[in-house]
Amino acid sequence: MEMLLMGAVISMFGLAVTCLAFGAATREEPAVAAAAAAAQEKVVVKAATANARFFAGAPARPVMDYNRVPIEALLLQIENHVRLEQAAAECFLESPNATLLHSRTVSTLVN
């Protein structure tokens, strides 16, 4: 009986602490005053740092034309890959086999 009473007392104490914490967290009066003070401080800091230029503009990046691949070459690779995949699908439809599903393709592109 004493353990049950002790559990009830501890539960009521925990509930009281939770209610106090919730009441302190949802109180609006200090929050409004703190928000107004923070807004005034931001205006002062913003005015002081408006003319400061800590970071310079981003430097111009050089364009590397020698690494570019022509679009025609990419399109040919994609068309070749599509043709190989269609051929593999037709082969599978002709004779369904589990080994055909898990085999690697001849295409250079990874699917």
DSSP file (Angstrom, degrees, kcal/mol; ACC not computed):
  #  RESIDUE AA STRUCTURE BP1 BP2  ACC     N-H-->O    O-->H-N    N-H-->O    O-->H-N    TCO  KAPPA ALPHA  PHI   PSI    X-CA   Y-CA   Z-CA
    1    1 A M     >        0   0    0      0, 0.0     4,-2.2     0, 0.0     5,-0.2   0.000 360.0 360.0 360.0 -37.3    0.0    0.0    0.0
    2    2 A E  H  >  +     0   0    0      1,-0.2     4,-2.4     2,-0.2     5,-0.2   0.882 360.0  52.0 -64.9 -37.2    2.9    2.3    0.8
    3    3 A M  H  > S+     0   0    0      2,-0.2     4,-2.3     1,-0.2    -1,-0.2   0.884 109.2  49.9 -67.1 -38.1    4.4    1.8   -2.7
    4    4 A L  H  > S+     0   0    0      2,-0.2     4,-2.1     1,-0.2    -1,-0.2   0.914 112.0  47.6 -66.0 -42.0    1.1    2.6   -4.4
    5    5 A L  H  X S+     0   0    0     -4,-2.2     4,-2.2     2,-0.2    -2,-0.2   0.893 111.5  50.7 -64.7 -40.6    0.8    5.8   -2.3
    6    6 A M  H  X S+     0   0    0     -4,-2.4     4,-2.4     1,-0.2    -2,-0.2   0.893 109.7  50.9 -65.0 -40.3    4.4    6.7   -3.1
    7    7 A G  H  X S+     0   0    0     -4,-2.3     4,-2.1     1,-0.2    -2,-0.2   0.900 110.5  48.9 -63.7 -40.9    3.8    6.2   -6.8
    8    8 A A  H  X S+     0   0    0     -4,-2.1     4,-2.3     2,-0.2    -2,-0.2   0.898 111.6  49.0 -65.9 -40.8    0.7    8.4   -6.7
    9    9 A V  H  X S+     0   0    0     -4,-2.2     4,-2.2     2,-0.2    -2,-0.2   0.915 112.4  47.7 -65.9 -43.2    2.6   11.2   -4.9
   10   10 A I  H  X S+     0   0    0     -4,-2.4     4,-2.5     2,-0.2    -1,-0.2   0.888 111.4  51.6 -65.7 -38.4    5.5   11.1   -7.4
   11   11 A S  H  X S+     0   0    0     -4,-2.1     4,-2.2     2,-0.2    -2,-0.2   0.913 110.4  47.9 -64.2 -42.3    3.0   11.1  -10.3
   12   12 A M  H  X S+     0   0    0     -4,-2.3     4,-2.1     2,-0.2    -2,-0.2   0.884 111.4  51.0 -66.3 -37.4    1.2   14.2   -8.9
   13   13 A F  H  X S+     0   0    0     -4,-2.2     4,-2.3     2,-0.2    -2,-0.2   0.916 110.7  48.8 -64.7 -42.9    4.6   15.9   -8.3
   14   14 A G  H  X S+     0   0    0     -4,-2.5     4,-2.3     1,-0.2    -2,-0.2   0.887 110.6  50.9 -63.0 -39.5    5.6   15.2  -11.9
   15   15 A L  H  X S+     0   0    0     -4,-2.2     4,-2.4     2,-0.2    -1,-0.2   0.888 109.6  50.4 -64.5 -39.9    2.2   16.5  -13.2
   16   16 A A  H  X S+     0   0    0     -4,-2.1     4,-2.2     2,-0.2    -2,-0.2   0.916 111.0  48.1 -65.6 -42.9    2.7   19.7  -11.2
   17   17 A V  H  X S+     0   0    0     -4,-2.3     4,-2.4     1,-0.2    -2,-0.2   0.906 111.8  50.5 -63.8 -41.3    6.2   20.2  -12.6
   18   18 A T  H  X S+     0   0    0     -4,-2.3     4,-2.4     1,-0.2    -2,-0.2   0.907 109.8  49.9 -63.6 -42.1    4.9   19.6  -16.1
   19   19 A C  H  X S+     0   0    0     -4,-2.4     4,-2.4     2,-0.2    -2,-0.2   0.899 111.0  49.3 -64.1 -40.8    2.1   22.1  -15.6
   20   20 A L  H  X S+     0   0    0     -4,-2.2     4,-2.2     2,-0.2    -2,-0.2   0.917 112.2  47.8 -64.3 -42.9    4.5   24.8  -14.3
   21   21 A A  H  X S+     0   0    0     -4,-2.4     4,-1.8     2,-0.2    -2,-0.2   0.903 112.9  48.5 -64.9 -40.8    6.9   24.2  -17.3
   22   22 A F  H  X S+     0   0    0     -4,-2.4     4,-1.6     1,-0.2    -2,-0.2   0.904 111.2  50.3 -66.6 -40.9    4.0   24.4  -19.8
   23   23 A G  H  < S+     0   0    0     -4,-2.4     4,-0.4     1,-0.2    -2,-0.2   0.889 111.3  48.4 -64.1 -38.9    2.7   27.6  -18.2
   24   24 A A  H  < S+     0   0    0     -4,-2.2     3,-0.5     1,-0.2    -1,-0.2   0.845 111.6  50.5 -70.0 -32.6    6.1   29.2  -18.3
   25   25 A A  H  < S+     0   0    0     -4,-1.8    -1,-0.2     1,-0.2    -2,-0.2   0.792 113.0  44.4 -76.4 -27.6    6.6   28.2  -22.0
   26   26 A T  S  < S+     0   0    0     -4,-1.6     2,-0.2    -5,-0.1    -1,-0.2   0.361  79.7 121.8-100.9   5.9    3.2   29.5  -23.1
   27   27 A R        -     0   0    0     -3,-0.5     4,-0.3    -4,-0.4    -3,-0.0  -0.526  42.1-167.9 -70.1 133.1    3.3   32.9  -21.3
   28   28 A E     >  +     0   0    0     -2,-0.2     4,-2.1     2,-0.1     5,-0.2   0.750  67.1  74.3 -97.8 -27.3    3.0   35.7  -23.9
   29   29 A E  H  > S+     0   0    0      1,-0.2     4,-1.6     2,-0.2     5,-0.2   0.927 102.2  38.6 -61.1 -51.6    3.8   38.9  -21.9
   30   30 A P  H  > S+     0   0    0      0, 0.0     4,-2.5     0, 0.0    -1,-0.2   0.829 113.2  58.7 -67.7 -28.2    7.6   38.4  -21.6
   31   31 A A  H  > S+     0   0    0     -4,-0.3     4,-2.3     2,-0.2    -2,-0.2   0.896 105.0  48.8 -67.8 -38.4    7.8   37.0  -25.1
   32   32 A V  H  X S+     0   0    0     -4,-2.1     4,-2.2     2,-0.2    -1,-0.2   0.920 113.6  46.5 -66.5 -43.4    6.3   40.2  -26.6
   33   33 A A  H  X S+     0   0    0     -4,-1.6     4,-2.1    -5,-0.2    -2,-0.2   0.903 113.9  48.3 -65.7 -40.7    8.7   42.4  -24.7
   34   34 A A  H  X S+     0   0    0     -4,-2.5     4,-2.4     2,-0.2    -2,-0.2   0.881 110.7  51.4 -67.2 -37.6   11.6   40.2  -25.7
   35   35 A A  H  X S+     0   0    0     -4,-2.3     4,-2.4     2,-0.2    -2,-0.2   0.898 110.0  49.1 -66.6 -39.9   10.5   40.2  -29.4
   36   36 A A  H  X S+     0   0    0     -4,-2.2     4,-2.1     2,-0.2    -2,-0.2   0.906 112.7  47.5 -65.9 -40.8   10.3   44.0  -29.4
   37   37 A A  H  X S+     0   0    0     -4,-2.1     4,-2.1     2,-0.2    -2,-0.2   0.892 112.6  49.3 -66.6 -39.0   13.8   44.3  -27.8
   38   38 A A  H  X S+     0   0    0     -4,-2.4     4,-2.2     2,-0.2    -2,-0.2   0.889 110.2  50.6 -67.4 -38.4   15.2   41.8  -30.3
   39   39 A A  H  X S+     0   0    0     -4,-2.4     4,-1.9     2,-0.2    -2,-0.2   0.903 111.0  48.7 -65.5 -40.8   13.6   43.7  -33.2
   40   40 A Q  H  X S+     0   0    0     -4,-2.1     4,-1.8     1,-0.2    -2,-0.2   0.896 111.7  49.7 -65.8 -39.3   15.1   47.0  -32.0
   41   41 A E  H  X S+     0   0    0     -4,-2.1     4,-2.5     1,-0.2    -2,-0.2   0.877 108.5  52.9 -66.5 -38.1   18.5   45.4  -31.6
   42   42 A K  H  X S+     0   0    0     -4,-2.2     4,-2.9     2,-0.2    -1,-0.2   0.891 107.1  52.2 -64.1 -39.1   18.3   43.9  -35.1
   43   43 A V  H  X S+     0   0    0     -4,-1.9     4,-2.3     2,-0.2    -1,-0.2   0.918 111.1  47.1 -63.3 -42.7   17.6   47.3  -36.6
   44   44 A V  H  X S+     0   0    0     -4,-1.8     4,-1.9     2,-0.2    -2,-0.2   0.930 115.3  44.8 -64.5 -45.9   20.6   48.8  -34.8
   45   45 A V  H  X S+     0   0    0     -4,-2.5     4,-1.9     1,-0.2    -2,-0.2   0.889 112.9  51.8 -66.1 -38.8   22.9   45.9  -35.9
   46   46 A K  H  < S+     0   0    0     -4,-2.9     4,-0.4     1,-0.2    -1,-0.2   0.900 109.7  49.1 -65.3 -40.8   21.5   46.1  -39.5
   47   47 A A  H >< S+     0   0    0     -4,-2.3     3,-0.6     1,-0.2     4,-0.4   0.869 111.4  49.8 -66.7 -36.0   22.1   49.9  -39.7
   48   48 A A  H 3< S+     0   0    0     -4,-1.9     3,-0.3     1,-0.2    -1,-0.2   0.842 117.2  39.3 -71.9 -33.0   25.7   49.4  -38.4
   49   49 A T  T 3< S+     0   0    0     -4,-1.9    -1,-0.2     1,-0.2    -2,-0.2   0.301  86.3  97.4-101.5  10.4   26.5   46.7  -40.9
   50   50 A A  S <  S+     0   0    0     -3,-0.6    -1,-0.2    -4,-0.4    -2,-0.1   0.886  93.0  35.6 -66.5 -37.5   24.7   48.1  -43.9
   51   51 A N  S    S+     0   0    0     -4,-0.4    -1,-0.2    -3,-0.3     2,-0.2   0.575  93.7 105.3 -93.6 -10.1   27.8   49.6  -45.4
   52   52 A A        -     0   0    0     -4,-0.2     2,-0.5    -3,-0.1    -3,-0.0  -0.515  50.4-165.2 -74.6 136.9   30.3   46.9  -44.4
   53   53 A R        +     0   0    0     -2,-0.2    -1,-0.1     1,-0.2    -3,-0.1  -0.807  22.2 158.3-123.3  88.5   31.5   44.6  -47.1
   54   54 A F        +     0   0    0     -2,-0.5     2,-0.4     1,-0.1    -1,-0.2   0.922  66.3  49.8 -75.9 -45.2   33.2   41.6  -45.5
   55   55 A F  S    S-     0   0    0      1,-0.0    -1,-0.1     3,-0.0     2,-0.1  -0.806  79.1-142.1 -99.0 133.9   32.8   39.3  -48.5
   56   56 A A        -     0   0    0     -2,-0.4    -2,-0.0     1,-0.2    -1,-0.0  -0.360  39.3 -76.8 -81.6 170.6   33.8   40.4  -51.9
   57   57 A G        -     0   0    0      1,-0.1    -1,-0.2    -2,-0.1     0, 0.0  -0.266  59.6 -87.9 -65.2 156.4   31.9   39.4  -55.0
   58   58 A A        -     0   0    0      1,-0.1    -1,-0.1    -3,-0.1     3,-0.1  -0.446  47.0-116.2 -67.5 133.9   32.3   35.9  -56.4
   59   59 A P        -     0   0    0      0, 0.0     2,-0.3     0, 0.0    -1,-0.1  -0.369  34.5 -97.6 -70.0 151.8   35.2   35.6  -58.8
   60   60 A A        -     0   0    0      1,-0.1     0, 0.0    -2,-0.0     0, 0.0  -0.524  37.3-134.7 -70.9 129.7   34.4   34.6  -62.3
   61   61 A R        -     0   0    0     -2,-0.3     2,-0.1    -3,-0.1    -1,-0.1  -0.686  21.1-115.4 -86.3 136.5   34.9   30.9  -62.9
   62   62 A P        -     0   0    0      0, 0.0     2,-0.5     0, 0.0    -1,-0.1  -0.451  25.5-123.6 -71.0 143.4   36.8   30.0  -66.1
   63   63 A V        -     0   0    0     -2,-0.1     2,-1.0     1,-0.0     0, 0.0  -0.763  17.3-149.1 -88.8 126.0   34.8   28.0  -68.6
   64   64 A M        +     0   0    0     -2,-0.5     3,-0.5     1,-0.2     4,-0.1  -0.803  25.4 167.0 -99.9  97.9   36.4   24.7  -69.5
   65   65 A D    >   +     0   0    0     -2,-1.0     3,-1.1     1,-0.2    -1,-0.2   0.729  66.5  70.4 -81.8 -22.9   35.5   24.0  -73.1
   66   66 A Y  T 3  S+     0   0    0      1,-0.3    -1,-0.2     3,-0.0    -2,-0.1   0.674  96.1  53.0 -73.6 -14.7   38.0   21.2  -73.6
   67   67 A N  T 3  S+     0   0    0     -3,-0.5    -1,-0.3     2,-0.1     2,-0.2   0.477  84.0 111.7 -94.5  -3.4   36.1   18.8  -71.3
   68   68 A R    <   -     0   0    0     -3,-1.1    -3,-0.0    -4,-0.1     3,-0.0  -0.482  56.8-148.2 -76.7 139.8   32.8   19.2  -73.1
   69   69 A V        -     0   0    0     -2,-0.2    -2,-0.1     1,-0.0     5,-0.1  -0.891  28.4-106.9-103.9 134.9   31.4   16.3  -75.0
   70   70 A P     >  -     0   0    0      0, 0.0     4,-1.5     0, 0.0     3,-0.5  -0.300  21.6-126.6 -61.7 145.7   29.3   17.1  -78.1
   71   71 A I  H  > S+     0   0    0      1,-0.2     4,-2.5     2,-0.2     5,-0.2   0.810 108.0  61.7 -63.8 -30.6   25.6   16.5  -77.7
   72   72 A E  H  > S+     0   0    0      1,-0.2     4,-2.3     2,-0.2    -1,-0.2   0.893 102.2  51.0 -64.2 -38.9   25.5   14.3  -80.8
   73   73 A A  H  > S+     0   0    0     -3,-0.5     4,-2.0     2,-0.2    -1,-0.2   0.906 110.9  48.3 -65.5 -40.6   27.9   11.8  -79.2
   74   74 A L  H  X S+     0   0    0     -4,-1.5     4,-2.3     1,-0.2    -2,-0.2   0.908 110.8  50.7 -65.7 -41.1   25.7   11.6  -76.1
   75   75 A L  H  X S+     0   0    0     -4,-2.5     4,-2.6     1,-0.2    -2,-0.2   0.891 109.1  51.4 -64.4 -38.5   22.6   11.1  -78.2
   76   76 A L  H  X S+     0   0    0     -4,-2.3     4,-2.4     2,-0.2    -1,-0.2   0.902 109.9  49.6 -64.5 -40.3   24.3    8.3  -80.1
   77   77 A Q  H  X S+     0   0    0     -4,-2.0     4,-2.3     2,-0.2    -2,-0.2   0.912 112.4  47.5 -64.2 -41.5   25.3    6.6  -76.8
   78   78 A I  H  X S+     0   0    0     -4,-2.3     4,-2.5     2,-0.2    -2,-0.2   0.925 112.0  49.2 -66.3 -43.7   21.8    6.9  -75.5
   79   79 A E  H  X S+     0   0    0     -4,-2.6     4,-2.4     1,-0.2    -2,-0.2   0.912 111.7  49.5 -61.8 -41.6   20.2    5.6  -78.7
   80   80 A N  H  X S+     0   0    0     -4,-2.4     4,-2.3     1,-0.2    -1,-0.2   0.909 111.1  49.8 -62.6 -42.0   22.6    2.6  -78.7
   81   81 A H  H  X S+     0   0    0     -4,-2.3     4,-2.3     2,-0.2    -2,-0.2   0.906 110.6  49.5 -63.3 -42.5   21.8    1.9  -75.1
   82   82 A V  H  X S+     0   0    0     -4,-2.5     4,-2.4     2,-0.2    -2,-0.2   0.911 110.3  50.7 -64.8 -42.0   18.0    2.0  -75.8
   83   83 A R  H  X S+     0   0    0     -4,-2.4     4,-2.2     1,-0.2    -2,-0.2   0.920 111.3  48.0 -62.0 -43.1   18.5   -0.4  -78.8
   84   84 A L  H  X S+     0   0    0     -4,-2.3     4,-2.2     1,-0.2    -2,-0.2   0.897 112.2  49.3 -64.8 -39.8   20.4   -2.9  -76.7
   85   85 A E  H  X S+     0   0    0     -4,-2.3     4,-2.2     2,-0.2    -1,-0.2   0.890 110.9  49.8 -67.2 -38.5   17.9   -2.7  -73.9
   86   86 A Q  H  X S+     0   0    0     -4,-2.4     4,-2.4     2,-0.2    -2,-0.2   0.892 110.5  50.6 -66.2 -38.4   15.0   -3.3  -76.3
   87   87 A A  H  X S+     0   0    0     -4,-2.2     4,-2.3     2,-0.2    -2,-0.2   0.904 110.3  49.6 -65.3 -40.1   16.9   -6.3  -77.8
   88   88 A A  H  X S+     0   0    0     -4,-2.2     4,-2.1     2,-0.2    -2,-0.2   0.889 111.0  49.7 -65.7 -38.1   17.4   -7.7  -74.4
   89   89 A A  H  X S+     0   0    0     -4,-2.2     4,-2.3     2,-0.2    -2,-0.2   0.909 111.0  48.7 -67.1 -41.3   13.7   -7.3  -73.6
   90   90 A E  H  X S+     0   0    0     -4,-2.4     4,-1.8     2,-0.2    -2,-0.2   0.893 110.5  51.7 -64.4 -38.9   12.6   -8.9  -76.8
   91   91 A C  H  X S+     0   0    0     -4,-2.3     4,-1.8     1,-0.2    -1,-0.2   0.899 111.0  47.9 -63.2 -40.5   15.0  -11.8  -76.1
   92   92 A F  H  < S+     0   0    0     -4,-2.1    -2,-0.2     1,-0.2    -1,-0.2   0.890 109.8  52.2 -68.4 -38.2   13.5  -12.3  -72.7
   93   93 A L  H  < S+     0   0    0     -4,-2.3    -1,-0.2     1,-0.2    -2,-0.2   0.828 107.2  53.6 -68.5 -29.8   10.0  -12.2  -74.0
   94   94 A E  H  < S+     0   0    0     -4,-1.8    -1,-0.2     1,-0.3    -2,-0.2   0.921 132.3   6.8 -69.3 -43.6   10.8  -14.9  -76.6
   95   95 A S  S  < S-     0   0    0     -4,-1.8    -1,-0.3    -5,-0.1    -2,-0.1  -0.744  80.4-146.5-141.8  92.1   12.1  -17.3  -73.9
   96   96 A P        +     0   0    0      0, 0.0     2,-0.3     0, 0.0    -3,-0.1  -0.369  30.4 162.7 -62.1 129.3   11.6  -16.1  -70.3
   97   97 A N     >  -     0   0    0     -2,-0.1     4,-1.0     1,-0.1     3,-0.3  -0.994  44.3-133.1-149.5 141.8   14.5  -17.2  -68.2
   98   98 A A  H  > S+     0   0    0     -2,-0.3     4,-1.3     1,-0.2     3,-0.2   0.825 106.8  58.4 -67.9 -30.8   15.7  -16.1  -64.7
   99   99 A T  H  4 S+     0   0    0      1,-0.2     4,-0.5     2,-0.2    -1,-0.2   0.833 101.1  55.8 -69.8 -29.9   19.3  -16.0  -65.9
  100  100 A L  H  4 S+     0   0    0     -3,-0.3     3,-0.4     1,-0.2    -1,-0.2   0.831 104.6  54.3 -68.9 -30.5   18.4  -13.4  -68.6
  101  101 A L  H  < S+     0   0    0     -4,-1.0    -1,-0.2     1,-0.2    -2,-0.2   0.868 115.0  37.8 -68.7 -36.1   16.9  -11.2  -65.9
  102  102 A H  S  < S+     0   0    0     -4,-1.3    -1,-0.2     2,-0.1    -2,-0.2   0.311  92.8 107.2-102.6   8.1   20.1  -11.1  -63.9
  103  103 A S  S    S-     0   0    0     -4,-0.5     2,-0.1    -3,-0.4    -3,-0.0  -0.533  73.4-106.7 -86.3 155.5   22.7  -11.0  -66.6
  104  104 A R        -     0   0    0     -2,-0.2     2,-0.1     1,-0.1    -1,-0.1  -0.454  32.3-122.2 -77.6 152.0   24.7   -7.9  -67.4
  105  105 A T        -     0   0    0     -2,-0.1    -1,-0.1     2,-0.1   -20,-0.1  -0.454  11.9-125.6 -88.8 166.7   24.0   -5.9  -70.6
  106  106 A V  S    S+     0   0    0     -2,-0.1    -1,-0.1   -22,-0.1   -25,-0.0   0.615  76.5 111.9 -84.5 -13.8   26.4   -5.2  -73.3
  107  107 A S        -     0   0    0      1,-0.1    -2,-0.1   -26,-0.1     4,-0.1  -0.251  67.0-140.7 -64.8 145.5   25.7   -1.5  -73.0
  108  108 A T  S    S+     0   0    0    -31,-0.1     2,-0.3     2,-0.1    -1,-0.1   0.728  82.7  84.5 -77.2 -21.8   28.4    0.9  -71.7
  109  109 A L  S    S-     0   0    0    -32,-0.2     2,-0.4     1,-0.0    -2,-0.1  -0.608  82.6-126.9 -81.5 141.4   25.8    2.8  -69.8
  110  110 A V              0   0    0     -2,-0.3    -2,-0.1     1,-0.1    -1,-0.0  -0.749 360.0 360.0 -88.9 131.0   24.8    1.5  -66.4
  111  111 A N              0   0    0     -2,-0.4    -1,-0.1    -4,-0.1    -2,-0.0   0.467 360.0 360.0 -92.8 360.0   21.1    1.0  -65.9
